[in-house]
Amino acid sequence: MSNKDVLKGESRDGYVKIDRYNEDKIEAVATHYKDILGQLGENPEREGLLKTPERVAKALQYLTHGYDLKPDEILKSAMFEEDYSQMVVVKDIEVYSMCEHHMLPFFGKAHIAYIPNGHIVGLSKIPRVVDAFARRLQVQERLTNEIRDCIQNTLSPMGVAVVIECRHLCMSMRGVQKQNSVTTTSAFTGTFLSNDKTRAEFLRLITASLD
């Protein structure tokens, strides 16, 4: 952590929330947002908006902290040799990201599978990889491919499958204003591409209920 990065903790019922911010970046972004508020016709000096530029700057720094993460290193930190060659599926991973075209959120779920080829990875690392790529300015199509490629290139499995389903506020709040639209993207490698039965099993597993 650099000298310009600060950690702030807030205690609530024994829970301490730790936030990491770069003060120089916060100040620079907040200054621009103060000007933006004025350009929108607001009074940035009124009580309700006095701290808004700083709050927005902190929110943006958190929402884009994926730029500071190395997804492949996340996977490498928990790779284990294991003689297991059946499908590993992690589904219903929460996704929160921001559309790079309008900087409005899109959110939903990711479903990921891989077939090990000598190595497995700690299951918690797969959602962390999703978050590392999602916490950047994104388009859903690229996000899907980046997750697939990271797992394939790092673990060298026999195949990777990624399906992401998201709602985009740039569609719901502006433009066509279709509130119930869901965008689905998919990306496959290896066995999931070449074997229809394997791909069908993955799709069946991510839509099946445990009830």
C-alpha positions in Angstrom: 0.0 0.0 0.0 1.5 3.4 -1.0 1.7 6.4 1.2 -1.2 7.9 -0.6 -3.5 4.9 0.0 -5.5 5.1 3.2 -7.4 2.4 5.1 -10.6 3.5 6.8 -12.6 1.3 9.2 -16.1 1.7 10.5 -17.3 -0.5 13.4 -21.0 -1.6 13.4 -22.1 -4.2 15.9 -18.6 -5.7 16.1 -18.2 -5.7 12.3 -15.3 -3.6 10.9 -15.6 -2.5 7.3 -12.2 -1.7 5.7 -12.0 0.5 2.7 -8.9 1.3 0.7 -8.7 4.6 -1.1 -6.1 6.6 -3.0 -6.6 10.1 -1.7 -5.0 11.8 -4.7 -7.4 10.0 -7.1 -10.4 10.7 -4.9 -9.6 14.4 -4.8 -9.1 14.6 -8.6 -12.3 12.7 -9.5 -14.3 14.5 -6.9 -13.3 17.9 -8.4 -14.6 16.8 -11.8 -17.8 15.6 -10.3 -18.4 18.9 -8.6 -18.1 20.6 -11.9 -20.5 18.0 -13.5 -23.1 18.7 -10.9 -23.0 22.4 -11.8 -23.2 21.6 -15.5 -26.3 19.5 -14.8 -28.0 22.5 -13.3 -27.5 21.6 -9.7 -26.0 23.6 -6.9 -23.0 21.6 -5.6 -22.8 23.8 -2.6 -26.2 22.9 -1.2 -26.2 20.7 1.9 -27.3 17.5 0.3 -24.6 17.6 -2.3 -21.6 18.9 -0.4 -20.1 15.4 0.0 -21.5 13.9 -3.1 -18.5 14.4 -5.3 -16.2 12.6 -2.8 -18.8 9.8 -2.3 -19.0 9.2 -6.0 -15.2 9.2 -6.4 -14.9 6.6 -3.7 -17.7 4.5 -5.2 -16.1 4.6 -8.6 -12.7 3.6 -7.2 -14.3 0.6 -5.5 -16.4 -0.3 -8.5 -13.3 -0.4 -10.8 -10.8 -1.9 -8.3 -10.5 -4.9 -10.6 -7.8 -3.0 -12.6 -5.5 -3.5 -9.5 -6.1 -7.3 -9.4 -4.4 -10.1 -11.3 -6.9 -12.8 -12.0 -4.3 -15.4 -13.0 -2.5 -14.9 -9.8 -5.7 -15.4 -7.9 -6.0 -18.9 -9.5 -2.4 -19.7 -9.0 -2.6 -19.0 -5.3 -4.8 -22.1 -4.8 -3.9 -24.6 -7.5 -3.5 -28.2 -6.4 -2.5 -31.4 -8.2 -5.4 -33.8 -8.2 -6.4 -36.9 -10.1 -9.9 -35.7 -10.9 -11.3 -35.4 -14.5 -15.0 -34.9 -14.0 -16.8 -31.6 -14.5 -16.5 -29.0 -11.8 -19.4 -26.4 -11.9 -19.7 -23.2 -9.9 -23.0 -21.6 -10.7 -25.1 -18.6 -9.6 -22.0 -16.4 -9.0 -23.2 -12.8 -8.5 -21.9 -10.4 -11.1 -21.8 -6.6 -10.7 -20.1 -4.5 -13.4 -20.4 -1.2 -15.2 -21.1 -0.8 -18.9 -18.2 1.0 -20.5 -20.5 2.8 -23.0 -22.7 4.7 -20.5 -21.0 3.8 -17.1 -24.3 2.4 -15.9 -24.4 -0.9 -14.0 -25.2 -4.3 -15.3 -25.7 -7.2 -13.0 -26.7 -10.9 -12.9 -25.1 -14.3 -12.5 -22.3 -16.3 -14.0 -22.1 -20.0 -14.3 -18.7 -21.6 -14.8 -17.4 -25.1 -15.3 -14.1 -26.7 -16.1 -12.8 -30.2 -16.5 -9.5 -30.7 -14.7 -6.4 -32.0 -16.4 -4.2 -32.7 -13.5 -4.9 -29.6 -11.5 -7.9 -28.2 -9.6 -8.4 -24.8 -8.0 -9.9 -23.7 -4.7 -13.6 -23.1 -5.4 -13.6 -19.6 -3.8 -11.1 -18.5 -6.4 -13.5 -18.8 -9.3 -15.9 -16.1 -8.0 -12.9 -14.0 -7.2 -11.7 -14.2 -10.8 -15.2 -13.2 -11.9 -15.1 -10.2 -9.6 -11.6 -9.2 -10.7 -12.8 -8.8 -14.4 -16.3 -7.5 -13.5 -15.0 -4.6 -11.4 -13.8 -2.8 -14.5 -15.5 -0.9 -17.2 -16.8 -3.7 -19.3 -19.1 -5.1 -22.0 -20.6 -8.5 -21.1 -19.2 -10.2 -24.2 -15.6 -9.3 -23.3 -16.2 -10.2 -19.7 -17.4 -13.7 -20.7 -14.3 -14.3 -22.8 -11.8 -12.9 -20.3 -13.1 -15.3 -17.6 -12.9 -18.2 -20.0 -9.4 -17.4 -21.2 -8.0 -16.8 -17.7 -9.2 -20.2 -16.4 -8.1 -22.0 -19.6 -4.6 -20.4 -19.8 -3.9 -20.7 -16.1 -5.3 -24.2 -15.3 -4.9 -25.8 -18.7 -8.0 -27.9 -18.2 -9.6 -30.1 -20.8 -12.3 -27.5 -21.3 -13.9 -24.4 -19.8 -17.5 -23.2 -20.0 -18.8 -19.8 -19.1 -22.4 -18.5 -19.2 -23.4 -15.1 -18.0 -26.9 -13.7 -17.6 -27.3 -10.0 -16.8 -29.7 -7.1 -16.8 -28.3 -3.8 -18.1 -29.5 -0.5 -16.7 -28.4 1.2 -19.9 -31.3 -0.7 -21.5 -33.8 -0.4 -18.6 -33.3 3.2 -17.7 -32.5 4.8 -21.1 -32.6 3.9 -24.7 -35.2 1.2 -25.4 -36.3 1.1 -21.7 -37.1 -2.6 -21.7 -37.1 -3.3 -18.0 -37.3 -7.1 -18.2 -34.7 -7.8 -20.8 -31.9 -10.2 -19.9 -28.7 -10.6 -21.9 -27.1 -14.1 -22.0 -23.5 -14.7 -23.3 -21.5 -17.9 -23.4 -18.0 -19.0 -24.2 -16.5 -22.5 -24.4 -13.1 -24.2 -24.9 -11.9 -27.7 -25.4 -14.3 -30.5 -24.6 -17.2 -28.1 -24.2 -16.7 -27.0 -27.8 -16.1 -30.4 -29.4 -18.5 -32.6 -27.4 -22.2 -31.8 -27.6 -23.0 -34.2 -24.8 -20.6 -32.5 -22.4 -21.9 -29.0 -23.3 -25.5 -30.2 -22.8 -24.6 -31.7 -19.4 -23.2 -28.3 -18.3 -26.3 -26.5 -19.5 -28.5 -29.0 -17.7 -26.6 -28.6 -14.5 -26.7 -24.8 -14.4 -30.5 -24.8 -14.9 -31.2 -27.7 -12.5 -32.6 -27.1 -9.0 -31.2 -28.8 -5.9 -34.7 -29.0 -4.4 
